[in-house]
Amino acid sequence: MLRIVWFSVGAIALALGVLGIVLPLLPTTPFVLLAAFAFARSSTRFHDWLLGHRVFGQMILNWRRDGSIDVRTKFVAALSMVAVLVVSVLLHVPPLILGLQAIVLIAVAVFVLSRPSPPDI
C-alpha cells in the first residue's frame, strides 16, 4: 500500500514538474526532485528512467551529488520569476497579492541563485 502512495506522489510530482516547463509560476526542479525521491521508494523502473532522462536526469544527479543547480536552469528560473511579476503588474493584481507574490518569488530566487553551480566535468 505504501508503495502505491509513493508511486502516486511521484507521478503527480512529475506531472507538475512537466507543467512547470511551460507555466512560469510552477517550478520544475523541486517537483522533479520530489518525483525522484518518491520513485526511489516505489518503482525502480521509473526511478531509473527518470535518472536516465535526457532533460531531468542530470538535474537530479547534480542535486544529489552536491546540491547544485546549473547556470542555465538558474537563469531560466530567475527570468520566469521576473516575467511572473511583470505580468502580475500588467494585470493590475491587487497590491497585497502582488506584495506577497514578490516576497515568495524573491525568497525562491535567493535560494535558487545561492545554490552552487555544478563543477565542469
N, C-alpha and C positions, 0 to 999 in steps of 0.2 A: 504493500500500500504506500509506504514512504517513497519508494522508487517512482511510483506514478505521480505523486505530488512533486517531487524534484524534477521529473521529466516535464510536467506541466509548467512549472516555474521556468524551466529552461526554454521551452517552446514559446511561451508568452514573452519572455525577456528578449529572445532572438527576434521575434516578430516586431517588438517595439524598437529594437536596435536597427532593424532594416528600415522601418518607418522613419527613424531618426536621420537616415541618409538624406531624405527629401524634405523632411519637416524641420525647419531650423530651431524650433523651441525644444524639440525632443532630442536628447543626447544619444549618440550611438554607442560610444565606448563603454559607459557603465552597464548598459543593458547587455552588450556582448560579453563583457567580463562576468556578469551575473549568469548568463546562459552557460558559459564555460564551467563555472562553479557548479551549477545545477546539473549539467550533463555529466560532470565527473562523478556525481553521486547517483546517477540514474541510468546512463547509457554510454557504455564505452564506445559504441559505434558512432553516436552523434558527437561525443566529445572529441574523438579522433578526427572526425570530419571537420569539426569547427577549427581545431588546431591546424589542420592542413588546408583550410580555406585560403584562397589567394588574397582576399581582402581582409578578413578578420583574423586569420591565423597569426600573422606577425604582430598585430596589436596585442593579442593575448600573451604571446611569448615575451614581448618586450615588458609588459606589465609584470608578469611572473618573475622574470629574470632580475629586474632592477627598478620596478615601479616607474618605468619611463614611458613617455608619450612622444611619438616622432614629431618633428617640426612641422610637417605638412598638416598633420591632424590638429596640432595646436593652432596653426594659422586658420584653418577652416573653422574650428570651433570659435575662435575669437571673432572672426568675420561674421559668422552666423549670429553670435550674440549681439554684435553691433547692429546687424540687419534687423533683428527682432525688435530692438529698442527703437530704431528709426521707424519701422512700420508701425509700432505702437504710438509713437508721437504723431505720425501722419494720420492715423485713425482716430486721433483725439481720445485716447484711452484716459479715463479719469486719473487725476494726479496721484491719488492714493495707490491705485493699482500700478501706475507707471513707476512710482517710487519703490514699491515692493518688488516689482519686476527688476528694476535696476539693481536693487540690493542683492537679490538672488543671483542675477547674472554676473555681477561684479565678484561675488563670492566664488562662483563656479569658475570664472575666468582666472582669478588669483590661484585657485587650486590647480587648474589645468596648466597654466603658464609656469607655475612653480615646480612642476614635475620635471625631472631630468630628461634630456633627450637621450635616446639610445646611443651607445657607443658605435662608431663606424666599425663594421666587422669586415 
